[in-house]
């Protein structure tokens, strides 16, 4: 069994622009015959699998939700959440670095690498750069 280091067990911290209002939006997730209330600020990324979506959180939990990625894309704040691939939406607050060479991926704060669409790579790179620029202002 592999052991986890302290940095792997701790929740990851987001970076939001000063103008972003944290803790305002919560979503109800139907999960294992109950409803989990979750702040959207805690969502690091979403991965679509057909009519289901895996939702990953900053405390390293993973939820399987019976909603499509497109449904989440319609309801999540477009200033913070970005569709980067047909199967992925990322929370820009947790995006740390883009690798736009052969890898075409975004490195997330939790170490996850999320694939980036080849066709939308330029737009995604510009959006990610603008987001990080806004953090500095």
Secondary structure, DSSP 8 states (H G I E B T S, - for coil): -----HHHHS-------TT--TT--EEEEEETTEEEEEEGGGEEEEEEETTEEEEEETTS-EEEESS-HHHHHHHS-TTTEEEEETTEEEEGGGEEEEE-SSS-EEEETTS-EEE--STTHHHHHHHHHHHHHHHH-
